Amino acid sequence: MRYPLTLLILALLLGLALAFDPNDRKAWALENAAAAATLVGLVATWRRFPFSKLSYTTIFVMFVLHEIGAYYTYSEVPYDAWFQSLTGKSLDAMFGFERNQYDRFVHFCYGLLVAYPIREFVVRVVDVRGFWGYFFPLDVVMSTSMIYELIEWATAAIFGGGLGQAFLGTQGDEWDAHKDMLLASLGAFTALAIAAAVMRVYKRDFQREWTQSLRVKHKQPLGEVELARLRK
C-alpha cells in the first residue's frame, strides 16, 4: 500500500506543479483528461485489483512523461535545450532531427511502459496463458494507440485553429499518426519480448504452456453449428 500511495502523492504533486502557467491552458486541459481518468480508475480499483510495484512504477513514469508534454504541449517540449545545457551539444543536430521528437519518444514509451501492466491485467483477469498472454497486451496497445489518434483527429476537427493543432501535434507530417502508432507498437513489442525472455528463464513450463496455448481446445465449429447445437 505504501509504495503505490507514495507514487500517487508524487503524481498529484507533479500534476499540481505543472498546472501553473502551462504553455497552452486549453491544450493542457485536453491532454490531462485521459491522465486524470486513469488515476481515478487506478485509485478506485486498487483494492479489488492491486497491480505489482513494477506496473505501478511504469505507469508512474508514463504519467511523468505525459505531464511534461501536456505542460509545454508535445511539439514544444525543450528537450534539445535541456540536452545542450548538460552536454553542450544539440541532440537534434546529432541525429539530424528536423522536428520536435518528444511526441515520438512518448508514443514509444507508451507501448514500452504500459504493455506490462496490460499483460498483468490480461493474465490475472482474462486468465490467458502462453502466447496469448503476450499477443493480447500488444494488441491492446496497438488498438488504444489507434483510438487515441482518432480522438486527436476528432478533437482537432471539432476545435480547429491553434488548439486543434496544438493537441494534434503533427508538425506538418502527414504520416504522423501512422508513425506514432508504429512507435507505440514497437515499444510494446520490446517490453513484452523482455517479459517473455525473463519468463523463459525462470518458468520451467514456459515452452509447454506456450505450445498448449496454441492448440485447439474445442474442435466443434461455432457459427451455424453452435446455433444448431443450442437450439436442440
Buried (B, 14 or more C-beta within 10 A) or exposed (E): EEEBEEBBEEBEEBBEEBBEEBBBEEBBBBBBEEBEEBBEEBEEEBEEEEBBEEBBBBBBBBBBBBBBBBBBBBBBBEBBEEBBEEEEEEBBEEEEEEBBBBBBBBBBBBBBBBBBBBBBBBBEEEEBEBBBBBBBBBBBBBEBBBEBBEBBBEBBEEBEEEBBBBBBBBBEBEEBBEBBBBBBBBBBBBBBEEBBEEBEEEEEEBEEBBEEBEEEEEEEEEEEEEEEEEEE
